[in-house]
Amino acid sequence: MRRRRRCLALLFIFSAFITPLGFFYFTISSESGKFGFSSEHTSGFQTSEVAEQPENVELDFKSFPDSECSDFSSNVKIDYPECLSKMQWIRNGWKTHQCYADNYIDGSECSFRYYLSQVENYCPPMTETIRRNGLAKMSPSIRRLLPIFDGIPVYMKTRINRLWKKWKEGAHEVMEKYEATMTNRKKLNVLVFIGFLANEQKLKLAKKSDHGGPLGELLQWSDLLASLSIIGHHLEVATDKDSLRSILWKYKERGPCQYVNGTRQQMDIIFTDIMGLNILRQYHRQFLFNNRCRIRLLDSFGTHAEFTTKTYFLQNKRKLSGPYSQRNPWGGHGLDLRQHWTFYPHSDDNTFLGFVVDTEGVDEKRQKTLYPSALVYGKEKYMWENAEKPIGVLKKFVKIHATVADLEDVNEKKTNKTSVFDDVKNHGFLNSQEISELLDTTTIFFGLGFPLEGPAPLEAMARGAVFINARFEKPKSRKNYKFLAEKPTLREWTSQNPYMEEIGEPHVITVDINNEKELEVAIKRAIELKPKPYVPFEFSPAGMLLRVALLLEKQEVCGKIARSKRWPPVNQMKIFKTINSGESCEKTCHSQKMKCESSYFSIINSPSLLQRQFGCSSTLSDASPFAPFNCTVQSSAHLFSCASRPPLDVVRVCPCRDYIPEQHAICKGCL
């Protein structure tokens, strides 16, 4: 028996070490057993939490007369717009569930006031002593995520583990610089439903990621999970329909109270993607109806107002579309545009989530190789189509490397004497660490024009390479480019990566790669530049932690919001009118070195403001993405739009705000 156990143990250890991630998984399984983490697939996956003792609360409601508890100041409707209606409801409805009594409601006016002010936040508190319900505490320990690792793809586990040292450094940095912002945050229940993994059997995106498939979505989900765990929220993760059903049923069984004994009872935020939203709509329609405002939709390219409601799109689909398609399969969800969280900070209407640039192993003192080299940005063979001319120019100056995963073998190149891959050293599929090591020795990261807005240019810049960003002769959009034909946005791409275009030299050179003379000048310039590694703060671990923590704590799209509690604060708003014909509010604000803030539209959408701005004797109303404009107010909140460009005779009114350098999502007065 002992010999058998010894053989089994040796076999397990051997298999662990010959598998790339074997030892890592061995660690996970060991710690899971040690700390009692659950790994039951059918019930979903959740962060491991340290049980906190319920708060002992001693309340004496008799110390206040009932008349005083029901006496509110004259401005209560402004600062707490739902207070009076909630007080009226709870007087009659507090016996409908035991959780109200568990929160010390005894039928007195003071117990009602206590509950609505200090357990929930609908009314002003009677005293300065406010009971703090469960708070989110910074927790840079990977152990919280170990139970979740059972249900996510290998790439996501590898990335989280590889970058965890950087995440811990980022957590320390953000607490050091922004301690006041990062403390006293509510601990939220957050559901993360990765919808495209629920369709993995059909799409096989996770499987393809192991040999050259798209990584952007997996990368962003990995960084979101790491961020949410470190900033201290309780996570529930579902990657299939069964685990989603179990999680939703658990919350459905809980009562209507937001807190019991200081512990949050309700679902606060639901992160998913468009495939996940469709699954919720198909199988959990009532849950989606009740929690629509809690949805946060990962939406890489963003969504414009014209595509968010089916009615408006169908009425205008011809002028919103080009020759390739008049469909809107990825839009029509009817969400507030701020609920769409993007990959890059490209759409002022949407919310920027972003990701973290992998800087593991970056050495700023490391010298590039003596002979310049280029790594071509295009890991699948189809991305190199029609690239013979720019690749031919590049070959004159540098040694070229490639990571094309589906280039079969060397013999394929020999069958075609004019192959674009001649004299190109193709490494085939490389994992993240191998790509990073190759970029460490690369002078130029060369863009071919596709893929659009991927993470790789930022990673190349972080390794000290110059990104040659392909500029388009004519901007690409859904109206003229097949890949974008069904995307729910009217954005126009002036280059492969407009964000990088804004950064410019010494890190980025944007050029028409089909113009031989311009390209030669750009390549020579790139070889001369020798920039230091650089990562914008918003793509660092500290930047993402700060942004996600603030957005979850402050951004509110559910219910009425008092003017004094709006975020970004109203006092950060500046109002401008569009100057040039056909100009969007986005462009108008950018010209002032500001961002258009869509949450302010409801404030400026008033006849009195338009009368002051335009001298109107009267105003009209219109359901238009350009409103408010001239003497016309907006009649449909879903159509408030920063990005929409109006006809020539329309002058728009635009709400703008400033932003922290290298942190577009946060205004200077938002911290």
Buried (B, 14 or more C-beta within 10 A) or exposed (E): EEEEEEEEEEEEEEEBEEEEBBEBBBBBBEBBEEEEBEBEBEBBBBBBEEEEEEEEEEEEBEEBEBEEBBEBEEEBBEBBBBBBEBBEBBEEEBEEEEBBBEBBBEEBBBBBBBBBBBBBBBBBBBEEEEBEBBEBEBBBBBBBBBBBBBBBBBBBBBBBBBBBEBBBBBBBBBBEEBEEBBEEBBBBBBBBBBBBBBBBEEBEBBBBBEEBBBBBBBBBBBBBBBBBBBBBBBBBBBBBBBBBBBBBEBBEEBBEBBBBBBBBBBBBBBBBBBBBBBBBEEEBEEBBEEBBEBBBBBBBBBBBBBBBBEEBBEEEBEEBBBEBBBEBEBBBBEBBBBBBBBBBBBBBBBBBBBBBBBBEEBEEEEEBEEEBBBBBBBBBBEBBEEBEBBBBBBBEBBBBBBBBBEBEEEEEBEEEEEBBBBEBEBBBBBEBEEBBEBBBBBBBBBBBBBBBBBBBBBBBBBBBBBBBBBBBEEBBBBBBBEEBBBBBBBBBBBBBBBBBBEBEEBBBBBBBBBBEEBBBEBBEBBBEBEBEBBBBBBBBBBBBBBBBBBBBBBBBBEEEBBEEBBBBBBEBBBBBBBEEEEBBBBBBBBBEEBBBBBBBBBBBBEBEBBBEBBEBEEBEBBBBBBBBBBBBBBEBEBBBBBBBBBEEEBBBBBBBBBBBEEBBBBBEEBB
